[in-house]
Amino acid sequence: MRPISFALAIVAATVLGVSAGEDQPVKPVRLPIRRIARRNLPNDDARYHRNRFQPIHYDTLLENADGTTTSSPSPDTDDDQKEQNASVHIVPLLNDLELYELAVNVEIGTPAQEFLLLFDTGSADTWIPSNKCLKADGCLSGSQFDSSKSSSFHETKYPLNITYGTGNAEGNYFVDTLKVGELELDKQVLAMVDTNEGPIAQQPTAEEGGDQYILDGIFGAGYPGGTIMYQRFNQSYYPFPQALYLANKIPEPLFSVFIGESEQSEWCGEIMFGDVNKEKMNGDLIYTDVVTYKHKATGLSVHERWNVFLQGFQLRNVNFKFSKAGTPFTIDTGSNFMYLPKHLATQLAKTIAPDVQLVDNQFIVDCKYMEDNEEIKMVFPESGAQGTSVYIALPISRLVARREEDGQCMLFFVPSEHYILGNMLLRNFVTVFDFGQHRIGFAPAIETDKDTTTSNKSDEDSKDEQQ
């Protein structure tokens, strides 16, 4: 264990622009996504109906377009190139047909120690279990990081304490080599936890209907301003995607996610670092800007999370609107469902299915809606435009699924005090996380037998229902 001047790894990440070096052009990288099964859970299993992997943030205010600041909305207050000869690395993702947990394999240290981590755009820190964290401490997989066996390990003075909606994880930051697919960074800031009472500690085992794979930790793909180090110590670093670009490992300052639905393989989709795989798209990209926040302690405007303003929904000639500016929602690969304000979720569910029932915080509907191809649209402010909106759309059938344990059908959105768009929505789109232009893009994903998704400019010819 060797100390290191942390200034080598810590950067003014929330202030500096992201610009790469002058080396030879590089290629994008594809990383496959692995599928983690989460079936046979109890009907009332709350682990899958809250913001499990969303860390709680402190000391920031939502920054409005006019420069004023407001607190983030609480429940029911919604009035409120580089050259093209660069190459691609694609990393596979793991998912489940019913509940999507997207996992990536990583290697940490020298020699490499392997871990399976949740790929999470809802958080920014990447953490793994330390060799102190046993199953009794919440580290269920048995995989542990032994820092004494890594010749490239460097300790830091910064503790990690992440508070989730369902517990917390505590440990320390360190610096070491991180390899993901073909991509490697030799001085990446990471964390190892000694105790974990958060969502990773709440995974169902194979005996409980879970998967043979148990997640070891979390791979944070958020902004520097969303790291716990910045939130608590006003110090920050570049998470893996941004660090890749700064090290000239990828050609463009972005990554994109495609979630597939293969029943034949656990490898179901991909993350592309540095580009967008247009072969996975079935339409054009639309973009909306990432929300900025003002940090109370520093007064700096920061991009803290992959949050965008959602202006409302359109369904059956009715507009379900927030305020004109919209309400911030997190685009979160670490969450399964869509989490909507209670009153909006209820009204939307009743519009889809007038006889809907709310049972254990799930909307239960007639299974006939699994065949309903009427479109529901989600409206966002267009990136860089003033007063122009864009939308993404998908059929109602893509928001309904039959539960295996009792045969009842449920909607993929639930009422919540946290506003999140998770994987049961994102599986219908190729999603682009552009940290160079601070925007998120959506394009319809290539069709399977039941896919019919679209993206386009928002139309305003439907009847309004002001929320």
N, C-alpha and C positions, 0 to 999 in steps of 0.2 A: 504494500500500500504506500503510494508516494503522493505527497501533496503537490499541487500545481498552482501556479499563479492563475487564479480563476479568470483574470482579465483576458486570458487567451481564448476562453470559451464564451464568457459573458460579453454581450454586445449591447449597444443602445438600440435594441431591435425594434422598439416601438417608435423610434424617432427616425432612424436611418431608412432611406429607400432601399429596396432590394435590387442590387445590381451584381451581375456575375463578373468573373474575371475575364482575362483576355486569352485564355487557352484555346486550343482547337475546338471547333464545334463538336458537340456531343449529341448522343441520340436519346430520345425518350425511352423509358423503361417500363415494361409491362410486369405487373406483380399479380399473380393469381390469387383469388379470394377462396378461402376454404369455408365449407358449410358446417356450422355447429347446430345440431338438432336440439330443439327445445320443446318436444312434444310430450303429451301425457301429463301435463301440469294440471293441478286442481283448478276448477273453474274460478275460484276466488284468489288465485295466486297473484298477490299484489306486486310481485317482483317484476311482472311484465306490464304493469299498468301505471308506471310512474317514471320519473326521469332518472332511471337507475344509474346511468353513467354520466350524468350532468353534474360537474362540480359546482358548488355554490360560490359565487363571486362577491367581492366586497368593494366598496369605495369607488364605484363608477356610476356615472349618470348618462342616460341616453342623450346624445347630441342631436338636436333637431337641425333641419336644413337652414334655418335662419340664425343659427349660432347659439340659440338658447338651449338649456338642458332641462331634462325632466327625469324623474325616477323611472325605471323600467315599469311597464304596466303591470298592475296587479289584477287578479281575477275580476272579470266583468267590469273593467274600466276601459273598454275598447274604443271609446270616443277618441277616446284618444285614437424582330423575329430573327429570333435568330434564324439562320438560313435553314431551308427545308431539307438540307442534306443531313441534318441532325438525326440521330437514330432513336428507337423506342425500346424501353425496358418495361415489360408488363408483369405485374406480380399477381398471382392468383388469390382470390378471396374465397372464404368458406361461408355458406349460408344455410338456412333451413327453409323449406317450402312453406311452413306455417309461421314460424317466428325466425326472423333473420338476425343472426349474430355473425358478423363478418370478421374473420380472423386472418392474420398474416403470420408467417413464420419469420423470425428474426434470429440473428446471431450477434452476441455481445461478447466483447473481450478478446484477449489473445492468449491462448488459443480460444476459439469460439465456443460459447455456451449457448445452446439453442432454447428458444422460448416461442410459445404460441400466444399471440396478443390480439385483443379486440382492436379492430381498426376503428378509431373513434374521432370523428370530426367535431364532436361536441366538447372535447377537452384538448388541452395542448401539451400536457406532460406525458412522457412515456415512462412507465414504471414496471418493474419486475420484482419478484420476491427475493429478499436477501436470504442468506443461509441461516438467519435467525428465525425466519418466518415458517412455522410448521403448520400442519393442518389445523391444530388447535388455535392458531393465531389468525386463521382465515385464509391461508394459502393452501388451497385444496389439491392442486395438481401434483405436488411433490417436487416440482422443478424449482431449484433455488440458484441464485447467482452467488458464486464464491469468489469474492473480489481478490482473495489471496492467490488465486490461480490465474489471474489475468496480469500479464506483464505490462499492459497498456492502461491499467486502472489508475485513476487519480481521484482522491477524495476532495470534497469541498466543505465549507463551513455552513452550508445552507441546509436546514431541515425541510422536509416535505410533510405537509399536513393537509390532505385533501378532504374536505367535508362534502359528502354527497347527500342527496335526499334520503338515502337509506343507509347511512353509516359513514365511516371515514377510513382513510389509510394513512399511516404514518411511517416515515423513514427519513432518508437523506438523499440529496442530489450527489451525483458523481459524474465524472467524465471518462469516457472509454470509447472504444471502437464499436460502431454499430453497422451491421450489414443486413440489408433487406434485398433479397433477390440478388441481382448483379450490382447493386449500389452499395457503396461502403463509404462511411465517414470515420476518420480516425480520431476525432476529438469532439464527440457529440455529448451534449449534456443530457443525462438520463437520471432516473431515480430508482432506488430500491427500497422496498417497504419491509418493515419488521413486524408490523401488525396490520391487519386488514379486516375491517368490519363493513366494508362497502359491498357493492354488487358482485364483485368477483368472488366474494366469500359466500354468496347466496346461490351459486350455480347448482342445479340439480345433478346428482350423480347418475350414472348409467342405471343403477338400481331404482332411481326415482323417475326414470323415463327420460333421462338426459342422454347426451352423446358420449361416445367413447373418448372424445376429446374434451379436456377441461382447460379453459383459458387460464394462462399464467398471470396475465396482467393486462395493461392497457397501452396501446400505441396511439398517443395523442397527435392529431394532425391539425390542430387549431392554430391560432395566431400567437405570436410572442406575448402580446398583451393579455392573453388568457392563461398564461402559466401561473402556477401558485407562487413561484418566485417573484414575479412582477406584482401580483396582487398583494403579497405580504411584505416584500422587502424592497419594492421599487427597483429591482434588478431583473434582467431578463436575458433570454438567449433565443436563438432561432430553433424552433422545432424542426424535425427531420425534413419536411418538404422544402421549407425556405432555406435550410442549411444546404440542401442538395444544389439549389440554384446558385447560391453564393459561392459554392465550391466548384461551380461550372460542371456539375455532374449531369445536369439536364438542360435542354435548350430553352425552355420557356418557364416563366414563374407561375406554374399552375400544376394541378393534378386533376384527373377525372376518374369517376367511379362508374362502373357498369355492374349491375347485380343480375346474374342470370338465374334460371330456375330449373336446372337439370335434375331429374330424379335419378339419373343413371350414375352421377358422379358427385362426390363431395366438393369438387372444384367447380365453382359455379359462376364466377365473374372475374373482374379484374380491376386493378387500379393502374392507371397509366400516369407515370410521373413525367411531366414536361410536355405533354401533348394530349390531344383528344383522339380516341380511336373512332374515326368516322364510319368505319365498317359496322360499328355497333349502333349507329344512329339511323332512325327512320323518319327524319325530318330536320328542320333547321333549329339551331340553338337560339334561345332567347336569354337575355341577361338582365339581372337586377342587381343593384349595388349592395355591398355589405354595409351594415349599420356601423356608425362610429359612436364611441363613448368618450366621455371626459373623465379622466382619472382625478379623483378629489385631491389626492396628496400632491400631485405634480402639476395639475391643470392641463396636461397634455391630452390631445385628441388621439385616441387609439382605436384600432380595430381589434376588438377583444375576442369576439367569437364569430363563427360563421352564421351570423344573424342577418336576415333580410326582412324588409317590410312586406307583410302580406296585407293587401287592401281588402280582400274579401273573396267570397265564393259566388259563382253563378250556377243556378240549377233551376230548370223548368221555368224559365222566364222570370226568375226572382233573383235579385241581388242581395246577398248577405254581406253587408259592408261594415268595415271598421271605419276609423276616421279617414279623411282623404289621404293623409300621409301613409297610413297603414299601421300595423302593430308588429313589433319584432318577433320573428319566429326563428328558432335555431334549425339549421339543416344538419341533421345529426345521424351519422351512420352507426352511432352507439345506442340508438333507440329503435324499437320495433314499430310502434304505432304513430299515428298522428295524435298529438295532444292539443286539444282546442279549449278555448274558454267555455265554461259550463253552459252558458245560455246559448252560445253559437252552436256548440256540439249538439245540444238538445233540439234546437230548431232545424238544424241541417238533417239530423236523423229523422225527425218527424216529416220533413219534406220528402226524403227518400222513401220512408216507410211509415205511413200514418199510424200503423198499429205497433210501432216499435215499443219494446220494453227495456228499461234500464235495470239490469240485474248484475250485482257485484261490480258496478262501474263499467259494465260492458253493454253495448246496445245490441239486443237480440232481435233479429228480424226474420221474416219468412225467407226460406231458402230460394224462393223464386227470384229474388233479387240477384242471385248469382248469374242469372241470364239477362239482367237488365243492362242494355247497351246505351241508355241515355247518358249523355255527357255531363260531367260536373267540371266546372272550370275554377281555377285558382288564379287570382289576379294580383300582379305585382307592379310596382313602378318600374318603368323601363330604365335600364342603366344609362346614365348620362343625360337622359331626357328630362324635360320639365313638363309635367302634366300629361305625359303619355304612359299608357299602361300596356302590359303584355300579359299573356296568360299561358298556363299549361292546362291540359285537359285529359281526362280519362273516363272510361265508362264506369257507371256505378258498380258493375260486376267486379271490377278490380279492387273495390273496397269492401268486398264481402267474402267470407270464408266459412266453411263448415268445420265446426269443432269435432275432433276425432272422438273425444271421450263421450259425448252425448248426442251427436248428430245435429245439434242446433247451429244456426248460422248467426254470425256476428259481424258488426262493422269494424273496420280497421281504424276507427278514431274513437277516442274516449275523452270525457270531460276532465280537465286538469287545471291546476293553477300555474303550470309551466307550459309554454307554447313551443311545440316541437313538431317538425316534420321528419318522420323516421323512415325506416327501410321499406315498410309496406307501401309507402308512396314512392320512394326513390327507386324501387325495383322496376318501375315503369319508364324510367328515364336514364339517359346518360347525364350525369351531373358533373359540372366543371367547377372546380374551386380555384379561382384565379386570384392569387395573392399579389400579382403584379399590378393589376387594374382594380383590385378590391371589388370583385363582383362574383356572382354565382350564375352559372348558365345551366339551362335545362334543354335537352332535346329528347323527343320520343325514342325509346330504345327499339331495337329491331323486334319485329313481331314474333310471338309464339302463337300457338293455336288460339289463345284467348286474348291477345293483346291488340288494342286499338287505341293508341295514345296520340295526342296532337299537341303542338305548341304554336302560338300565333299571337297577333295583336289582339288586345281585348276589344270586344264590341260593346257598345253602350246602348243597344237597342232593346235591352230587356227591362222589365218593370223593376223598380227599386223597392227594396225593403230595408230601410235604414235601421241599423242596429243601435 
